[in-house]
Amino acid sequence: MTLRGAVPDPSVVRVPGPWTHRAVSANGIRIHLAEYGPADGPLVVLLHGFPEFWWTWRHQLLALGDAGFRAVAPDLRGYGDTDKTPRGYDLWTLAGDCAGLVRALGERRAHVVGHDWGAAIGWSVAALHPRLVASLTGLGAPHPTTMRDSLLRDPLGQGRASRYMAGFQLPRLPERSLRADGGARVERIMRAWAGTDWASTADFAGTVARNREAMRISTVAHCSLEYYRWSVRSQARPDGHRFARAVAGPVTVPVLQVHGADDPCVLDATMRRTGRFAGAGFTHHALPATGHFPHQERPEQVTSLLRAHLDHAGH
């Protein structure tokens, strides 16, 4: 781990393990990823959310690789050891990053799995690049249009749960708060969002320590907040309206949605409304006594659901 006062090098996210770390050029940027499993296995792309990096998928990376899948967990644009560009934190571009990654890995299609922002990107890839997606799994975040509509129609429910996003719209101050005191705010966010069972474990403490360090890599705090700024500010701009129209149709692949019933920042009622965008089949699982990070809080249960979904979708 890096000393608290020093700015960590991006290479700190290359955590040693049975996986392989490498960089791939896609959509005009260099994307760092961790990969595990046979090179000729069906590709599964695992997209993380805020405030994390590829490490969030460590359990599924190993389980899927051991089951014969080619499991790949990238750092999203602006995170970890992936390029931190001055722009490109809109869902148009982020979906292009995922699509470009699938092509750069030499595959025609991939099963896309996403958590939080990764789920929003997954829905966008399935809508904008449908030929590249074999199946979709979303955790901890609904279809982007569902979230937008729920914020407007349910201000006392989803609106109140998402009020933290308003603070992220301020310039500079949120970045400083995420980096201050060794990234202590990352721990406060994760503790507030996680279920109480996981939040009391050594696994949680170790994960938080890694995420605190990763958030302090140069410009990561700013880049991660740009996702939220685009999502809010684009609602009143032409690019936001064009994006909403582009992803409005139902996706053409089977969709699995897994959600923590105790998730305080995305309500289960909001998640269930996403079903209208799943034209090829939609399965929703709400896990009791689980918060915003079901794949880490209930790794065996989530992996079992994911395996069944992938098998049903076909390779």
C-alpha positions in Angstrom: 0.0 0.0 0.0 1.1 3.6 -0.6 2.0 5.9 2.2 -1.0 8.2 3.0 0.7 11.4 1.9 2.0 10.1 -1.4 0.0 10.1 -4.6 -0.2 6.4 -5.6 1.1 5.2 -9.0 -1.6 3.8 -11.2 0.2 0.4 -11.1 -1.0 -0.1 -7.5 -4.2 -1.5 -9.0 -2.3 -4.4 -10.6 -2.9 -6.6 -7.6 -1.0 -9.9 -7.9 -3.1 -13.0 -8.2 -3.8 -15.9 -10.5 -5.2 -13.5 -13.1 -3.1 -11.8 -15.8 -2.8 -8.0 -16.1 -2.4 -6.3 -19.4 -3.3 -3.2 -21.4 -5.4 -3.1 -24.5 -5.9 -0.3 -27.0 -9.6 0.3 -27.7 -11.8 3.3 -28.7 -8.7 5.6 -28.7 -7.5 4.9 -25.2 -5.4 2.3 -23.3 -7.5 0.1 -21.1 -6.0 -1.9 -18.2 -7.7 -5.2 -17.4 -7.3 -8.3 -15.3 -8.0 -11.5 -17.2 -8.6 -15.1 -16.0 -9.7 -18.2 -17.7 -9.1 -20.0 -21.0 -8.3 -17.8 -24.0 -10.8 -19.8 -26.1 -13.7 -19.6 -23.6 -16.8 -17.4 -24.0 -15.9 -13.8 -23.2 -17.4 -12.2 -20.1 -16.7 -8.5 -19.6 -17.1 -7.3 -16.0 -17.6 -3.6 -15.6 -17.2 -2.0 -12.2 -18.8 1.1 -10.7 -18.1 4.0 -8.3 -16.0 4.3 -6.1 -14.1 1.2 -7.1 -11.9 -0.4 -9.9 -11.6 -3.9 -11.4 -10.9 -5.5 -8.0 -14.7 -5.4 -7.2 -15.0 -8.5 -9.5 -12.3 -10.7 -7.9 -14.7 -13.4 -6.8 -16.6 -13.7 -10.1 -13.3 -13.4 -12.1 -12.0 -16.5 -10.6 -15.2 -18.5 -10.5 -16.1 -17.8 -14.1 -12.5 -18.5 -15.3 -12.5 -21.8 -13.5 -15.9 -22.6 -15.1 -14.4 -22.2 -18.6 -15.2 -18.6 -19.4 -12.7 -16.0 -20.5 -13.4 -13.5 -17.7 -12.1 -9.9 -18.2 -12.4 -7.1 -15.7 -11.2 -3.7 -17.0 -10.7 -0.5 -15.2 -13.2 2.0 -16.7 -12.0 5.1 -18.4 -10.6 7.5 -15.8 -10.1 4.7 -13.2 -7.2 2.6 -12.0 -4.5 2.1 -14.6 -6.7 3.0 -17.6 -6.2 6.3 -19.4 -7.5 9.4 -17.7 -8.8 11.5 -20.6 -9.9 15.2 -20.4 -13.4 14.2 -21.7 -15.4 11.1 -22.7 -17.3 10.4 -19.5 -20.7 10.2 -21.3 -22.5 6.9 -21.9 -22.1 7.2 -25.6 -18.3 7.1 -25.3 -18.2 4.7 -22.4 -20.3 2.2 -24.3 -17.9 2.7 -27.2 -15.0 1.8 -24.8 -16.7 -1.5 -24.0 -17.6 -2.3 -27.6 -14.0 -1.5 -28.6 -12.6 -3.7 -25.9 -14.6 -6.7 -27.1 -13.3 -6.2 -30.6 -9.7 -5.5 -29.4 -9.9 -8.9 -27.6 -10.6 -10.5 -30.9 -14.2 -11.6 -30.1 -17.4 -11.2 -32.0 -19.7 -11.1 -28.9 -19.4 -11.0 -25.1 -21.6 -11.5 -22.1 -21.6 -8.0 -20.4 -21.9 -7.8 -16.7 -22.0 -4.4 -14.9 -22.3 -3.0 -11.4 -23.4 0.6 -10.7 -22.0 2.7 -13.5 -20.9 -0.5 -15.1 -24.6 -1.6 -15.3 -25.5 1.7 -17.0 -22.7 1.2 -19.5 -23.9 -2.4 -20.0 -27.4 -1.3 -20.9 -26.0 1.3 -23.2 -23.7 -1.2 -25.0 -26.7 -3.6 -25.5 -28.7 -0.8 -27.0 -26.1 0.9 -29.1 -23.9 -2.1 -30.1 -26.4 -5.0 -30.0 -24.4 -7.4 -32.2 -21.6 -7.4 -29.7 -23.7 -8.5 -26.7 -24.7 -12.1 -26.0 -26.4 -11.4 -22.7 -26.6 -8.6 -20.1 -26.4 -8.7 -16.3 -26.9 -5.6 -14.2 -26.3 -5.1 -10.5 -27.0 -2.0 -8.4 -28.2 0.3 -11.2 -31.1 0.2 -13.6 -31.4 1.2 -17.3 -30.2 4.9 -17.5 -33.7 6.1 -18.7 -35.3 4.3 -15.8 -33.1 6.1 -13.3 -33.9 9.5 -15.0 -37.6 8.8 -14.9 -37.6 7.6 -11.3 -35.7 10.7 -10.1 -38.4 12.9 -11.7 -41.5 10.8 -10.7 -40.4 9.6 -7.2 -38.6 12.6 -5.6 -39.4 11.4 -2.1 -38.1 7.9 -2.8 -35.5 7.5 -5.5 -34.9 11.3 -5.5 -34.0 11.3 -1.8 -31.9 8.2 -2.2 -29.9 9.8 -5.0 -29.4 13.2 -3.3 -25.7 12.6 -3.0 -25.4 13.1 -6.8 -26.3 16.8 -6.3 -23.2 17.3 -4.2 -21.1 15.8 -7.0 -22.1 18.6 -9.3 -20.0 21.2 -7.5 -16.6 22.1 -9.0 -13.4 20.9 -7.3 -14.7 20.5 -3.8 -16.0 16.9 -4.3 -12.6 15.9 -5.7 -10.8 17.2 -2.7 -13.2 15.5 -0.4 -12.6 12.1 -2.1 -8.8 12.4 -1.8 -8.6 14.0 1.7 -7.4 12.0 4.7 -6.2 9.1 2.6 -9.5 8.7 0.8 -11.5 8.4 4.0 -14.7 9.5 2.2 -14.5 6.4 0.0 -14.8 4.3 3.1 -17.7 6.4 4.4 -19.6 6.0 1.1 -19.0 2.3 0.9 -20.0 1.8 4.6 -23.2 3.7 4.1 -24.1 1.8 0.9 -23.1 -1.7 2.0 -25.2 -4.2 3.9 -24.3 -4.6 7.6 -23.2 -8.2 7.2 -20.4 -7.4 4.8 -19.4 -4.1 6.4 -18.2 -5.9 9.5 -15.9 -8.3 7.7 -12.1 -8.3 7.0 -13.0 -8.6 3.3 -14.8 -5.3 3.5 -11.9 -3.6 5.3 -9.4 -4.9 2.7 -11.5 -3.8 -0.2 -12.1 -0.4 1.2 -8.3 0.1 1.7 -7.7 -0.8 -1.9 -10.4 1.6 -3.1 -9.2 4.4 -1.0 -5.7 4.0 -2.5 -7.1 3.8 -6.0 -9.2 6.9 -5.6 -6.1 8.9 -4.8 -4.3 8.1 -8.1 -3.8 11.3 -10.0 -7.1 12.7 -11.5 -9.2 9.5 -10.7 -11.4 11.5 -8.3 -12.1 14.1 -11.0 -12.7 11.5 -13.7 -15.1 9.4 -11.6 -17.2 12.4 -10.8 -17.4 13.4 -14.4 -19.7 10.4 -15.0 -22.2 11.9 -12.5 -21.8 15.4 -14.0 -22.6 14.3 -17.5 -25.6 12.3 -16.4 -27.2 15.3 -14.6 -26.2 18.1 -17.0 -27.0 16.2 -20.2 -30.7 16.1 -19.3 -31.1 19.7 -20.4 -28.8 19.3 -23.5 -29.3 17.9 -27.0 -26.8 15.1 -26.5 -28.7 13.9 -23.5 -32.0 13.8 -25.5 -30.3 12.0 -28.4 -28.9 9.4 -26.0 -32.3 8.8 -24.4 -33.8 8.2 -27.8 -31.0 6.0 -28.9 -31.4 3.6 -25.9 -35.2 3.7 -25.7 -35.9 0.5 -27.5 -35.8 -2.9 -25.8 -32.5 -4.8 -25.9 -32.5 -8.0 -27.9 -30.6 -10.3 -25.4 -31.7 -12.0 -22.1 -31.3 -9.7 -19.1 -30.5 -10.7 -15.5 -30.8 -8.1 -12.8 -29.5 -8.7 -9.3 -30.1 -6.2 -6.5 -29.6 -5.8 -2.8 -33.0 -5.4 -1.1 -31.3 -3.1 1.4 -29.5 -0.9 -1.2 -30.0 2.6 0.2 -29.0 4.5 -3.0 -31.0 2.6 -5.7 -34.4 1.4 -4.6 -35.7 -2.0 -5.6 -38.8 -0.5 -7.0 -36.6 1.6 -9.4 -34.7 -1.5 -10.4 -37.9 -3.5 -11.2 -39.1 -0.8 -13.6 -36.2 -1.6 -15.9 -38.0 -4.7 -17.1 -39.7 -2.7 -19.9 -36.4 -2.3 -21.7 -35.7 -6.1 -21.7 -37.4 -7.4 -24.9 -35.7 -10.8 -24.9 -36.5 -11.8 -21.3 -35.9 -10.3 -17.9 -35.2 -11.9 -14.6 -34.9 -9.8 -11.4 -33.5 -11.1 -8.1 -33.6 -9.1 -4.9 -31.2 -10.5 -2.3 -32.3 -9.9 1.3 -30.0 -8.3 3.9 -27.8 -7.1 1.0 -26.7 -3.5 0.2 -25.3 -1.9 -3.0 -22.5 -4.4 -3.6 -24.3 -7.8 -4.0 -21.4 -9.4 -6.0 -19.1 -8.7 -3.1 -21.6 -9.1 -0.2 -23.0 -12.4 -1.5 -20.4 -13.6 -4.0 -21.4 -17.3 -4.1 -25.1 -16.5 -4.6 -24.5 -13.9 -7.2 -22.0 -16.1 -9.1 -24.5 -19.0 -9.1 -27.2 -16.7 -10.6 -24.8 -15.4 -13.1 -23.6 -18.9 -14.2 -27.2 -20.0 -14.7 -28.0 -16.9 -16.7 -24.9 -17.3 -18.9 -25.7 -21.0 -19.5 -29.3 -20.1 -20.4 -28.1 -17.4 -22.8 -25.8 -19.8 -24.6 -22.2 -19.5 -25.5 
